[in-house]
């Protein structure tokens, strides 16, 4: 008798626009038929906050399913497999915020690493689903942030940053309480390699070996590599190069560093290795990208697994 079919997962690497601290997906383009493919979950590199404006369906996080309706708010941590499915043959209207909470906290509290760590532990602990009427303070903050992103008044960035801080504290504060939480199942899947993903995010600019990543997860190199490919549909080194190239793109947009300096800060000792991996992922050279980054932005926004594993 055949075993249970494994869920296929997709990794999505989102990019925060240059000069912004949040990627806001807003407006009528997000009125659509969502998913209807429970077997295909996705996860990404930024914290996701979603708000349902209209429609009904279900939110799937790992192996748990929760019905949604207008007024629901979801908070999905980094690397948490999930999807949204609207009721069959109907459209829903969701709006989303994607941001890097640790970067925001470190910017606001550079001398208080303990506070940053405490907030991040609570934010990343589990996915959270707030039914209509629950945690009205957080819902109000999220709607205000979305409106600020929509209108872009004077001092919008500072206003958004302050409200994001308040939202993060509200999320951490509501770790226990009335909202429905969806615990991360630590027994398998992507959670088995979460320590390696965290290690890469903190040390991508340094030389990293397969052994270091395997040790971070307490696995042998062979077992770790197999688990990583099964979870991410790419090898550990392919993922590391994706993270490094993304960081290089950010540096090109935000600084006037030479290409050699950018390569080093992104984790490449050799400029030729940097050029080769950059072209493989983005489809052009670093120099061409810097000249016309907007033309290639979607290449990274839509970065997907390098190979689909058969089930």
N, C-alpha and C positions, 0 to 999 in steps of 0.2 A: 504493500500500500504506500503510495507516495507520501512524503512528508509535507508538512505545512509550508505553503509557498511563502518565501521571504519577501518582505516589503522592499520595493525598490525606492531608493532615496536619491535626492538630487541636492548638490551643494550649490548655493548661490552666493556670490561675492558681491555685495553691494558697495557702492561708492558714494560718500557724502560729497556734495558739490563743493567746489573750491570756494573758500571764504565762509562756508556755512558750518554749523555744528550738528545739523540734523538733515536727513533726507526725508522730505515730506511727500507722500504720494496722495494727492488730493484731487477732488473735482470729479466731473462727470465721466472721465475716462475709466474710473474705478467702479462704475455701474456695469456689472458684467455677470455672466454665469461662471461661478467659481468651481473649479475642481471637478467634482463628481467622479473622483478617482482616488478612493481611500487608500488603495494599495501603493500610491506614489506620494511619499512624504518629501519634504525638503527642509533644509536647515541653512543658516547663514552666519555671517561674521559679525553682525550687529544685533543689538537688542531691538526687538520689534514690539511696538505698541499699536494695537488695532482697535478701531471703534466702528461698530455696525450702525449705519444710519438707516438702512432699509433692507428688508428681505429676511428670509429664514433659511436655515440649513443646519450644518453641524461643523464644529471645530474639532479636528482630530489632532491629538498630541500623543505621539508614540503609539500606544495601544489603547488610549482612552478617547472616548467621544462624548462631546457635550453639545446639546442643541443650542443654536443661537437665534436671537431675535433683535430687533432694533433697540439700541441702548446698551448692548453688551460691550464690554471692554476686555481685551486680551493683552497679556504681557508675556512675550515669548523670549526666554533667554537665548544667548548665543549658543549655537550647536545643539539646539533642541529640535528634534524631528517633529514636523507638524504639517497640517494643510487645512484649508477651508473649503467646504463643499456646500454650494447653495442647493436648495431644494430642487429636485430634478426638473429641468426645463424652465427654471425661473432665474431671474437676475437678482443680485444683491448689491448693496452699495456700502462698501467699506472704505475707510480712509486710514492711512498708516503713517507712523513715524518710525524711522530707523536711526539709531545713534549709538555712539560708543560711550557708555556711562563711565567707565574707568577713566577715559581721557578727560571728560568733563570734571569729574571729581578731583583728579590730580591737578588740573589747572586751577581749581578753586581752593584746594587744600594741599599745596605742595609740601608743607611741613608736617602734615598730619596723616601719615600713611596708615596708621591704625584705624582712623575713622573711615578712610577710603576702603580699606579691607573689610571692615564690618558691614558697610553698606553693600559692597559688591557680593559678599557671601549671602546676604539675604536676597538680593535682586536675582542672583544666578541660581538660587537654591531650587526653584521650581517654576514651572509655568503657572500663570494665574489667570483665572477667568472671573470677571465681575459681572454678575447678572444685573439687569436694569434696576437702578435704585441703590446698588451697593457701592460703597466708597465714592460717594458723590464728590468729595474733595478732589480725588484723583481724576475723575471724569471731567470735572470742570477745568482742571489744569490742562489736561490733554486737549480739550476743545479750544481753550485759549491759545495754546501753543500752535495748534493747527490754523486758527484764525490769524495769528501773528505771522505765520509762514505764508499765508494766502495774501495778506495785505502789504506786508513789508514796510511798516512805518519807520520813522526815525528811531534809532537805537534798538532795532528789532533783535539783533543778535544778542545784545546784553539782556533784553527782556526774556528771550527764549532760553538763554542759559540759566537765568534765575529760576524760571518756571520748571525747567528740566530738573534742577537740583531739588526743588520742592516735590516734584513728581517722584523722583528716586527715593526720597525720604518717605513719602507716602506709601510707595510700593514695599519698601523695607519694613515700615511700621506695621503694615497689614499682612505680614508674613503669617500670622495666625489671626483668625477672626472669621468674619462672615463670608468671605469670598471662597469660591471653589478653587482649590489648588490641585495641580496635577503633578504629582511627585515624579522627579526624574528616576527612572528605574535603573538602578546601578548594576544590574546583573549582566547586561550584554549590550550589543550594538555599539553605537557611537560613544556611549559612556565609558566603555572599556578603554578608549583611546583619548578621552577628554584631557588627561594630564599631558599628553603629547601635543595636543592642539594648543593648550595653554602655554606649554614650554616654547613652542614655535612663535606664538604671538609676543612672547617676552624676549626671545633671544634670536630672532630671525637675522639680526644684523651681525651675529657672531657665527663662526664655523659650527655647524651642527652635524653630528654623525647619527647614523641609524641606531647605533648602540645607545647613545644618549637618550633618544626618544623611546626606545624599548625599555631602558632602565627607568624612565619616568613613569612607565605604566607597569613596571615589575614583570615584564614578559621577556622571553628570548627574542632575539632579532627576527628569526624565522616566523615565530608565532605572531609577533607584533605586526610584521609586514603583512601577513595574511589577513589579520583582523582589520588593519587599516584599509586595505584595498576593498575588503568586503563592506566596510562602513562608508568609505568615501568614494569608491570607484575610481581612485587614483592612488598612486604610490605615495609614501611619505615625502619623497624628494620632489615629486611633481607638485604636491601641495605647498611645500616649502618654497619652491620657485614661484608659485602663484602669489603667495604672500609677499615675497621679496619684490616681484615685479610691480605689484599693486603699490607698495611703499615707494618704489622708484618713481612711479607715475605721479604720486602725490608730491614728492619732492620736486619734480620738474615743474609742477604747477605753482608750488608755494615758495620756491627759492630760486636764486640765481647761481646755484652751485654748478661747478663743471661736471661733465658727464662722468669723469673718473671719480669725483667725490660722491656723486649720487650712487654710483655702483658700489662703492665701499660702504656707504651708510645703509644701503639695502642688503648688504651681506655678501657681496661678490668681491673677491680679491682680484680676480682677473677680469679686465674689461671685455675680453673676447667671450668669456663665459656669460657675462652679463648680456652682451649683445645677442648671443645665440639664444639664450632663454627668453629674452624679451621678444625677439622676433617670433619665436615659437608660440608664445602665448598671445601676443597682441597682433601679430601679423605684419609688423613693420619694424624698422629700426628705432632705437631710442631717439635719435636725432630727428627723424621724420615725425615721430609722435609729439615731440616737444614743439615742432613747428605748427602742428595742426592737431592738437589733442582731442578736440571735439569730434573729429571725424572717426576717431578710434575708441571713443568712450564706451560705446555699446559692447565692444569686444570684451572688455573687462566686466562691465555690468552683467553681461550674459555669460560669464565664465561658467562652464559646466564641467561635469566629470569627463575625463579623457577617454574612458571606455566603459560601456555598459556591461556589467557582469551578468551572465545568464543564470537563471534561477532554476 
